[in-house]
């Protein structure tokens, strides 16, 4: 029988390498199983790309070399793009990813790539840390807030421990 690797959320290269080695070594006996193994390789490669992009972006921010390209417009299309990108990942992890937008939101000034990256990170973290929750729903909400728009990512995970709240914006800080 074909070995069935246990999927866990570790470093992306671990999964890529494990599935790739099994395919390379001929340990996967059927075409259907091979097709099944290609999915995690692709998904973890995409996750690794996002992690690398995060590190590079952080480096540019730290050096002050990141050029901001502010635009004025609707943020909903960016939220929709992130949701469409991450829905397959959420589904693989047993989550439903939803969006909820108030009607007639005003245009706002924002940096598209930064918003995209922040949303990717927030949704990815919601999925990662809410695995033990009884409800596996993640929702990205857009609501009017004065002349602006509020964006919230909601999950049913444990939340951030009060002792870590003061440090959540420190680079590379990670709580339990």
N, CA, C and O of each residue as an XYZ file, in Angstrom:
704
protein
N       0.831     -1.200      0.000
C       0.000      0.000      0.000
C       0.865      1.249      0.000
O       2.002      1.246      0.472
N       0.290      2.327     -0.548
C       0.982      3.607     -0.603
C       1.044      4.201      0.793
O       0.024      4.248      1.481
N       2.225      4.661      1.237
C       2.314      5.298      2.545
C       1.435      6.542      2.594
O       1.304      7.255      1.599
N       0.849      6.795      3.721
C      -0.001      7.967      3.893
C       0.673      8.893      4.888
O       0.589      8.665      6.094
N       1.345      9.942      4.401
C       2.032     10.846      5.337
C       1.012     11.601      6.182
O      -0.058     11.981      5.707
N       1.366     11.804      7.429
C       0.512     12.607      8.298
C       0.798     14.060      8.011
O       1.946     14.503      8.052
N      -0.266     14.804      7.718
C      -0.119     16.224      7.384
C      -0.150     17.020      8.664
O      -1.085     16.900      9.455
N       0.842     17.813      8.867
C       0.850     18.729     10.002
C       1.396     20.053      9.530
O       2.004     20.149      8.463
N       1.176     21.064     10.329
C       1.644     22.371      9.928
C       3.014     22.608     10.531
O       3.134     22.998     11.693
N       4.020     22.377      9.758
C       5.384     22.642     10.174
C       6.007     23.550      9.138
O       5.303     24.233      8.394
N       7.318     23.557      9.090
C       7.972     24.354      8.047
C       7.552     23.850      6.671
O       7.491     22.640      6.457
N       7.260     24.749      5.737
C       6.797     24.330      4.409
C       7.754     23.386      3.705
O       7.316     22.462      3.021
N       9.059     23.602      3.861
C      10.012     22.742      3.171
C       9.919     21.297      3.630
O      10.204     20.385      2.854
N       9.528     21.073      4.873
C       9.385     19.710      5.377
C       8.340     18.953      4.577
O       8.582     17.825      4.147
N       7.179     19.564      4.374
C       6.117     18.907      3.607
C       6.494     18.759      2.147
O       6.278     17.705      1.550
N       7.058     19.811      1.570
C       7.458     19.752      0.161
C       8.443     18.606     -0.042
O       8.303     17.804     -0.965
N       9.421     18.544      0.818
C      10.457     17.521      0.695
C       9.886     16.127      0.909
O      10.210     15.206      0.158
N       9.041     15.958      1.924
C       8.473     14.649      2.221
C       7.662     14.119      1.036
O       7.878     12.994      0.584
N       6.730     14.935      0.536
C       5.913     14.499     -0.592
C       6.772     14.304     -1.846
O       6.590     13.333     -2.582
N       7.700     15.220     -2.083
C       8.564     15.113     -3.254
C       9.423     13.856     -3.224
O       9.572     13.187     -4.247
N       9.992     13.522     -2.059
C      10.830     12.325     -1.946
C      10.013     11.058     -2.161
O      10.483     10.106     -2.785
N       8.798     11.050     -1.646
C       7.946      9.874     -1.843
C       7.624      9.687     -3.326
O       7.619      8.565     -3.832
N       7.357     10.794     -4.013
C       7.093     10.710     -5.455
C       8.357     10.284     -6.206
O       8.303      9.415     -7.076
N       9.482     10.894     -5.869
C      10.757     10.586     -6.531
C      11.142      9.117     -6.360
O      11.617      8.476     -7.297
N      10.931      8.594     -5.153
C      11.370      7.228     -4.842
C      10.369      6.159     -5.274
O      10.561      4.976     -4.991
N       9.307      6.569     -5.955
C       8.340      5.597     -6.462
C       7.491      4.953     -5.389
O       6.968      3.858     -5.595
N       7.339      5.607     -4.243
C       6.553      5.043     -3.142
C       5.058      5.292     -3.293
O       4.259      4.807     -2.492
N       4.688      6.035     -4.302
C       3.282      6.354     -4.526
C       2.821      5.525     -5.716
O       3.259      5.747     -6.845
N       1.926      4.558     -5.456
C       1.636      3.534     -6.449
C       0.623      3.916     -7.528
O       0.676      3.361     -8.625
N      -0.282      4.827     -7.260
C      -1.324      5.109     -8.254
C      -1.254      6.553     -8.736
O      -0.746      7.440     -8.050
N      -1.781      6.756     -9.938
C      -1.846      8.116    -10.484
C      -2.714      9.010     -9.611
O      -2.405     10.187     -9.429
N      -3.795      8.463     -9.071
C      -4.693      9.261     -8.213
C      -3.950      9.741     -6.969
O      -4.087     10.896     -6.566
N      -3.159      8.849     -6.363
C      -2.391      9.237     -5.165
C      -1.324     10.264     -5.528
O      -1.086     11.205     -4.771
N      -0.685     10.090     -6.676
C       0.324     11.070     -7.092
C      -0.317     12.449     -7.249
O       0.237     13.455     -6.807
N      -1.480     12.483     -7.877
C      -2.196     13.753     -8.037
C      -2.519     14.348     -6.671
O      -2.419     15.560     -6.483
N      -2.903     13.510     -5.725
C      -3.216     13.981     -4.370
C      -1.980     14.598     -3.706
O      -2.101     15.578     -2.972
N      -0.812     14.041     -3.953
C       0.415     14.530     -3.332
C       0.899     15.831     -3.952
O       1.587     16.607     -3.289
N       0.555     16.087     -5.213
C       0.971     17.327     -5.848
C       0.321     18.547     -5.184
O       0.911     19.627     -5.148
N      -0.885     18.370     -4.666
C      -1.598     19.481     -4.015
C      -0.822     20.083     -2.856
O      -0.578     21.290     -2.849
N      -0.422     19.273     -1.867
C       0.358     19.831     -0.746
C       1.691     20.434     -1.173
O       2.145     21.421     -0.594
N       2.321     19.837     -2.194
C       3.590     20.412     -2.672
C       3.351     21.826     -3.186
O       4.105     22.746     -2.870
N       2.301     21.991     -3.977
C       1.980     23.319     -4.512
C       1.577     24.270     -3.397
O       2.055     25.403     -3.343
N       0.703     23.817     -2.509
C       0.218     24.677     -1.420
C       1.357     25.108     -0.508
O       1.438     26.276     -0.128
N       2.235     24.182     -0.153
C       3.348     24.517      0.739
C       4.378     25.390      0.039
O       5.024     26.221      0.677
N       4.536     25.208     -1.276
C       5.433     26.092     -2.040
C       4.904     27.517     -2.020
O       5.664     28.472     -1.863
N       3.581     27.652     -2.183
C       2.966     28.981     -2.119
C       3.143     29.583     -0.732
O       3.423     30.774     -0.598
N       2.978     28.751      0.309
C       3.160     29.236      1.683
C       4.604     29.679      1.912
O       4.850     30.707      2.544
N       5.551     28.907      1.401
C       6.959     29.274      1.531
C       7.234     30.590      0.817
O       7.970     31.434      1.328
N       6.648     30.766     -0.355
C       6.816     32.036     -1.083
C       6.291     33.200     -0.255
O       6.919     34.257     -0.201
N       5.130     33.011      0.396
C       4.586     34.084      1.240
C       5.507     34.387      2.414
O       5.700     35.551      2.765
N       6.077     33.351      3.022
C       6.997     33.567      4.140
C       8.240     34.340      3.682
O       8.690     35.262      4.362
N       8.778     33.961      2.544
C       9.951     34.661      2.005
C       9.592     36.109      1.681
O      10.354     37.026      1.988
N       8.435     36.310      1.062
C       7.982     37.677      0.762
C       7.872     38.501      2.038
O       8.233     39.678      2.051
N       7.375     37.888      3.112
C       7.261     38.590      4.398
C       8.628     39.033      4.911
O       8.789     40.163      5.372
N       9.601     38.147      4.829
C      10.939     38.476      5.314
C      11.547     39.594      4.477
O      12.142     40.527      5.016
N      11.396     39.501      3.156
C      11.932     40.547      2.277
C      11.230     41.882      2.525
O      11.873     42.931      2.571
N       9.926     41.833      2.681
C       9.162     43.055      2.948
C       9.595     43.672      4.280
O       9.757     44.889      4.375
N       9.782     42.846      5.298
C      10.229     43.346      6.590
C      11.595     44.002      6.458
O      11.841     45.054      7.047
N      12.476     43.387      5.694
C      13.808     43.945      5.486
C      13.725     45.322      4.817
O      14.422     46.253      5.220
N      12.865     45.449      3.790
C      12.708     46.746      3.116
C      12.137     47.794      4.077
O      12.557     48.951      4.062
N      11.185     47.384      4.906
C      10.604     48.322      5.881
C      11.643     48.777      6.892
O      11.738     49.960      7.220
N      12.425     47.815      7.382
C      13.469     48.131      8.360
C      14.513     49.086      7.786
O      14.985     49.980      8.488
N      14.873     48.904      6.529
C      15.887     49.740      5.879
C      15.311     51.071      5.400
O      16.054     51.987      5.049
N      13.991     51.168      5.390
C      13.364     52.387      4.899
C      13.406     52.507      3.383
O      13.304     53.609      2.843
N      13.554     51.384      2.698
C      13.642     51.417      1.241
C      12.330     51.027      0.557
O      12.258     50.980     -0.671
N      11.323     50.756      1.330
C      10.032     50.363      0.743
C       9.298     51.597      0.272
O       9.024     52.506      1.054
N       8.982     51.625     -1.007
C       8.241     52.755     -1.551
C       6.753     52.482     -1.419
O       6.257     51.437     -1.839
N       6.054     53.433     -0.832
C       4.609     53.295     -0.667
C       3.926     53.795     -1.929
O       4.285     54.844     -2.464
N       2.944     53.044     -2.399
C       2.167     53.445     -3.559
C       0.705     53.517     -3.127
O      -0.078     52.593     -3.347
N       0.371     54.626     -2.515
C      -0.986     54.803     -2.002
C      -1.963     55.031     -3.145
O      -1.666     55.722     -4.120
N      -3.135     54.430     -2.997
C      -4.224     54.622     -3.952
C      -5.471     54.982     -3.153
O      -5.550     54.718     -1.953
N      -6.423     55.575     -3.816
C      -7.716     55.838     -3.192
C      -8.744     55.016     -3.940
O      -8.859     55.098     -5.163
N      -9.487     54.225     -3.190
C     -10.483     53.380     -3.839
C     -11.112     52.421     -2.868
O     -11.043     52.602     -1.652
N     -11.725     51.398     -3.417
C     -12.422     50.385     -2.629
C     -11.444     49.299     -2.188
O     -10.607     48.851     -2.971
N     -11.557     48.883     -0.932
C     -10.705     47.805     -0.430
C     -11.344     46.435     -0.656
O     -10.652     45.419     -0.578
N     -12.638     46.385     -0.932
C     -13.329     45.103     -1.104
C     -12.698     44.220     -2.172
O     -12.584     43.015     -1.948
N     -12.279     44.753     -3.329
C     -11.647     43.870     -4.322
C     -10.363     43.210     -3.817
O     -10.065     42.077     -4.194
N      -9.611     43.893     -2.982
C      -8.389     43.309     -2.422
C      -8.761     42.192     -1.453
O      -8.140     41.129     -1.453
N      -9.773     42.437     -0.631
C     -10.237     41.417      0.314
C     -10.746     40.195     -0.453
O     -10.439     39.060     -0.087
N     -11.518     40.423     -1.509
C     -12.013     39.311     -2.324
C     -10.862     38.508     -2.930
O     -10.919     37.279     -2.972
N      -9.831     39.188     -3.395
C      -8.679     38.517     -3.999
C      -7.960     37.635     -2.976
O      -7.591     36.500     -3.279
N      -7.764     38.160     -1.774
C      -7.128     37.379     -0.709
C      -7.993     36.172     -0.358
O      -7.483     35.062     -0.204
N      -9.300     36.390     -0.231
C     -10.205     35.297      0.129
C     -10.176     34.196     -0.932
O     -10.138     33.012     -0.595
N     -10.194     34.577     -2.199
C     -10.160     33.574     -3.273
C      -8.842     32.803     -3.267
O      -8.823     31.595     -3.505
N      -7.754     33.499     -2.997
C      -6.444     32.859     -2.952
C      -6.361     31.852     -1.807
O      -5.818     30.761     -1.978
N      -6.902     32.218     -0.630
C      -6.738     31.379      0.559
C      -7.863     30.371      0.793
O      -7.724     29.491      1.643
N      -8.963     30.479      0.068
C     -10.073     29.528      0.271
C      -9.643     28.067      0.116
O     -10.012     27.239      0.949
N      -8.876     27.724     -0.926
C      -8.448     26.318     -1.033
C      -7.596     25.869      0.159
O      -7.755     24.752      0.651
N      -6.701     26.733      0.618
C      -5.880     26.425      1.796
C      -6.771     26.242      3.015
O      -6.592     25.290      3.775
N      -7.725     27.141      3.208
C      -8.643     27.038      4.343
C      -9.423     25.727      4.278
O      -9.564     25.035      5.286
N      -9.922     25.390      3.106
C     -10.703     24.158      2.949
C      -9.854     22.927      3.263
O     -10.330     21.997      3.913
N      -8.609     22.917      2.808
C      -7.721     21.779      3.108
C      -7.518     21.614      4.603
O      -7.335     20.499      5.090
N      -7.551     22.719      5.327
C      -7.359     22.680      6.778
C      -8.680     22.502      7.532
O      -8.699     22.497      8.763
N      -9.788     22.355      6.786
C     -11.088     22.117      7.416
C     -11.838     23.384      7.798
O     -12.742     23.333      8.632
N     -11.483     24.513      7.207
C     -12.105     25.798      7.534
C     -12.951     26.309      6.380
O     -12.725     25.972      5.218
N     -13.922     27.121      6.728
C     -14.678     27.878      5.742
C     -14.223     29.325      5.857
O     -14.228     29.895      6.948
N     -13.832     29.919      4.739
C     -13.402     31.317      4.707
C     -14.496     32.134      4.053
O     -14.864     31.893      2.903
N     -15.018     33.109      4.796
C     -16.126     33.936      4.317
C     -15.713     35.401      4.288
O     -14.753     35.811      4.941
N     -16.461     36.173      3.518
C     -16.322     37.628      3.556
C     -17.689     38.211      3.889
O     -18.720     37.654      3.513
N     -17.688     39.326      4.593
C     -18.925     40.027      4.950
C     -18.665     41.521      4.825
O     -17.903     42.094      5.604
N     -19.298     42.147      3.844
C     -19.058     43.565      3.565
C     -20.338     44.358      3.785
O     -21.409     43.968      3.320
N     -20.219     45.474      4.498
C     -21.331     46.425      4.551
C     -21.499     47.014      3.157
O     -20.544     47.074      2.382
N     -22.695     47.441      2.846
C     -22.949     48.071      1.541
C     -22.461     49.508      1.539
O     -22.347     50.144      2.587
N     -22.175     50.005      0.350
C     -21.834     51.414      0.133
C     -20.666     51.898      0.987
O     -20.735     52.964      1.599
N     -19.614     51.123      1.024
C     -18.428     51.542      1.776
C     -17.741     52.677      1.025
O     -17.706     52.687     -0.206
N     -17.195     53.636      1.776
C     -16.544     54.771      1.108
C     -15.180     54.370      0.544
O     -14.554     53.430      1.035
N     -14.728     55.077     -0.475
C     -13.351     54.846     -0.934
C     -12.390     55.341      0.146
O     -12.670     56.323      0.834
N     -11.274     54.663      0.286
C     -10.262     55.044      1.284
C      -8.885     55.048      0.636
O      -8.691     54.500     -0.449
N      -7.952     55.665      1.307
C      -6.568     55.723      0.826
C      -5.802     54.583      1.507
O      -5.799     54.470      2.733
N      -5.149     53.734      0.687
C      -4.433     52.584      1.246
C      -3.326     52.149      0.302
O      -3.276     52.567     -0.855
N      -2.453     51.315      0.806
C      -1.366     50.741      0.022
C      -1.773     49.306     -0.285
O      -1.823     48.462      0.610
N      -2.060     49.037     -1.547
C      -2.647     47.774     -1.949
C      -1.810     46.563     -1.548
O      -2.338     45.627     -0.947
N      -0.522     46.562     -1.865
C       0.318     45.402     -1.570
C       0.446     45.166     -0.072
O       0.450     44.022      0.381
N       0.549     46.243      0.693
C       0.642     46.098      2.149
C      -0.648     45.509      2.708
O      -0.607     44.608      3.546
N      -1.792     46.013      2.251
C      -3.072     45.479      2.711
C      -3.188     43.999      2.342
O      -3.617     43.187      3.161
N      -2.815     43.657      1.144
C      -2.865     42.270      0.686
C      -2.034     41.379      1.606
O      -2.497     40.325      2.042
N      -0.819     41.803      1.896
C       0.084     41.006      2.726
C      -0.429     40.877      4.158
O      -0.368     39.795      4.741
N      -0.930     41.962      4.723
C      -1.460     41.927      6.089
C      -2.634     40.952      6.167
O      -2.716     40.143      7.092
N      -3.538     41.032      5.195
C      -4.691     40.126      5.195
C      -4.257     38.669      5.035
O      -4.793     37.790      5.710
N      -3.297     38.405      4.153
C      -2.777     37.038      4.018
C      -2.282     36.516      5.365
O      -2.603     35.397      5.764
N      -1.502     37.334      6.055
C      -0.943     36.918      7.335
C      -2.030     36.708      8.383
O      -1.998     35.722      9.119
N      -2.990     37.623      8.455
C      -4.047     37.497      9.458
C      -4.905     36.249      9.233
O      -5.215     35.526     10.180
N      -5.279     36.004      7.994
C      -6.109     34.828      7.706
C      -5.300     33.549      7.924
O      -5.811     32.582      8.490
N      -4.052     33.539      7.481
C      -3.204     32.365      7.687
C      -3.047     32.075      9.183
O      -3.120     30.918      9.599
N      -2.832     33.112      9.988
C      -2.724     32.923     11.439
C      -4.037     32.455     12.043
O      -4.041     31.611     12.939
N      -5.150     32.994     11.562
C      -6.456     32.570     12.072
C      -6.641     31.070     11.862
O      -7.105     30.360     12.754
N      -6.275     30.604     10.684
C      -6.410     29.178     10.382
C      -5.452     28.358     11.240
O      -5.823     27.324     11.796
N      -4.228     28.831     11.336
C      -3.201     28.102     12.081
C      -3.549     27.967     13.562
O      -3.398     26.889     14.137
N      -4.012     29.049     14.182
C      -4.194     29.037     15.627
C      -5.606     28.665     16.071
O      -5.848     28.510     17.268
N      -6.533     28.521     15.140
C      -7.901     28.138     15.518
C      -8.187     26.676     15.198
O      -9.348     26.265     15.187
N      -7.160     25.894     14.941
C      -7.376     24.480     14.597
C      -8.126     23.724     15.691
O      -8.928     22.839     15.393
N      -7.875     24.059     16.928
C      -8.526     23.360     18.042
C      -9.904     23.893     18.386
O     -10.552     23.379     19.297
N     -10.361     24.903     17.682
C     -11.671     25.498     17.973
C     -12.795     24.570     17.529
O     -12.617     23.740     16.637
N     -13.951     24.723     18.163
C     -15.102     23.886     17.782
C     -15.737     24.371     16.482
O     -16.377     23.592     15.775
N     -15.565     25.644     16.167
C     -16.104     26.216     14.926
C     -14.929     26.575     14.030
O     -14.025     27.299     14.446
N     -14.941     26.074     12.807
C     -13.839     26.319     11.869
C     -14.265     27.285     10.769
O     -14.237     26.957      9.583
N     -14.655     28.472     11.189
C     -15.017     29.547     10.269
C     -14.073     30.714     10.482
O     -13.753     31.069     11.617
N     -13.626     31.310      9.380
C     -12.859     32.553      9.425
C     -13.603     33.530      8.522
O     -13.957     33.201      7.389
N     -13.833     34.732      9.037
C     -14.563     35.739      8.273
C     -13.751     37.016      8.211
O     -13.223     37.491      9.216
N     -13.663     37.568      6.993
C     -13.059     38.894      6.813
C     -14.231     39.864      6.660
O     -15.041     39.738      5.742
N     -14.306     40.831      7.573
C     -15.420     41.778      7.586
C     -14.951     43.179      7.213
O     -13.875     43.615      7.621
N     -15.766     43.872      6.441
C     -15.538     45.281      6.121
C     -16.741     46.061      6.617
O     -17.882     45.742      6.286
N     -16.477     47.086      7.413
C     -17.547     47.931      7.941
C     -17.133     49.392      7.838
O     -15.951     49.729      7.903
N     -18.121     50.241      7.678
C     -17.868     51.674      7.669
C     -17.473     52.092      9.087
O     -18.071     51.659     10.072
N     -16.464     52.933      9.161
C     -16.065     53.523     10.444
C     -15.791     54.990     10.174
O     -14.717     55.354      9.695
N     -16.772     55.836     10.486
C     -16.675     57.253     10.176
C     -16.542     57.433      8.681
O     -17.374     56.945      7.916
N     -15.494     58.138      8.256
C     -15.250     58.343      6.829
C     -14.378     57.237      6.249
O     -14.018     57.276      5.073
N     -14.040     56.249      7.079
C     -13.152     55.190      6.636
C     -13.811     53.829      6.640
O     -15.034     53.703      6.703
N     -12.964     52.809      6.569
C     -13.420     51.427      6.547
C     -12.612     50.639      7.570
O     -11.389     50.757      7.640
N     -13.311     49.837      8.356
C     -12.678     48.957      9.324
C     -12.618     47.554      8.728
O     -13.594     47.070      8.154
N     -11.466     46.910      8.869
C     -11.285     45.539      8.402
C     -11.032     44.671      9.625
O     -10.181     44.986     10.456
N     -11.779     43.572      9.728
C     -11.597     42.643     10.845
C     -11.517     41.225     10.305
O     -12.269     40.848      9.406
N     -10.602     40.444     10.860
C     -10.532     39.021     10.567
C     -10.966     38.320     11.839
O     -10.335     38.460     12.887
N     -12.052     37.562     11.738
C     -12.627     36.892     12.907
C     -12.504     35.382     12.779
O     -12.783     34.799     11.731
N     -12.075     34.764     13.883
C     -12.045     33.306     13.942
C     -12.566     32.899     15.317
O     -12.986     33.749     16.103
N     -12.540     31.622     15.601
C     -13.064     31.126     16.869
C     -11.965     30.453     17.686
O     -12.223     29.552     18.484
N     -10.738     30.911     17.469
C      -9.594     30.351     18.173
C      -9.449     30.928     19.569
O     -10.320     31.653     20.051
N      -8.349     30.602     20.205
C      -8.155     31.000     21.601
C      -7.850     32.476     21.802
O      -7.945     32.970     22.926
N      -7.488     33.190     20.752
C      -7.125     34.593     20.899
C      -5.708     34.741     21.421
O      -4.993     33.758     21.616
N      -5.325     35.960     21.640
C      -3.983     36.264     22.134
C      -4.048     36.374     23.650
O      -4.897     37.078     24.196
N      -3.148     35.675     24.320
C      -3.100     35.727     25.781
C      -2.840     37.164     26.222
O      -2.021     37.854     25.617
N      -3.525     37.621     27.266
C      -3.360     39.008     27.721
C      -1.903     39.416     27.948
O      -1.540     40.568     27.711
N      -1.083     38.494     28.397
C       0.321     38.848     28.667
C       1.120     39.114     27.389
O       2.216     39.671     27.454
N       0.580     38.719     26.223
C       1.267     38.942     24.957
C       0.724     40.138     24.188
O       1.329     40.549     23.198
N      -0.385     40.700     24.609
C      -1.018     41.787     23.858
C      -0.085     42.978     23.643
O      -0.107     43.593     22.577
N       0.715     43.303     24.623
C       1.620     44.440     24.503
C       2.774     44.209     23.548
O       3.502     45.145     23.219
N       2.952     42.969     23.097
C       4.102     42.651     22.252
C       3.720     42.165     20.857
O       4.600     41.811     20.072
N       2.422     42.139     20.528
C       2.013     41.514     19.270
C       2.536     42.238     18.034
O       2.581     41.648     16.954
N       2.929     43.494     18.167
C       3.443     44.209     16.999
C       4.965     44.258     16.969
O       5.548     44.926     16.114
N       5.608     43.560     17.889
C       7.063     43.474     17.860
C       7.470     42.490     16.764
O       6.852     41.436     16.612
N       8.497     42.829     16.010
C       8.941     41.913     14.953
C       9.299     40.543     15.507
O      10.033     40.441     16.489
N       8.793     39.507     14.892
C       9.100     38.113     15.179
C       8.645     37.637     16.552
O       9.013     36.536     16.960
N       7.860     38.426     17.278
C       7.343     37.936     18.564
C       6.280     36.885     18.280
O       5.446     37.035     17.387
N       6.336     35.817     19.069
C       5.359     34.758     18.905
C       4.972     34.245     20.280
O       5.821     33.832     21.069
N       3.669     34.278     20.554
C       3.164     33.745     21.821
C       2.924     32.245     21.678
O       3.341     31.621     20.702
N       2.245     31.686     22.672
C       1.930     30.261     22.596
C       0.944     30.008     21.488
O       0.550     28.864     21.262
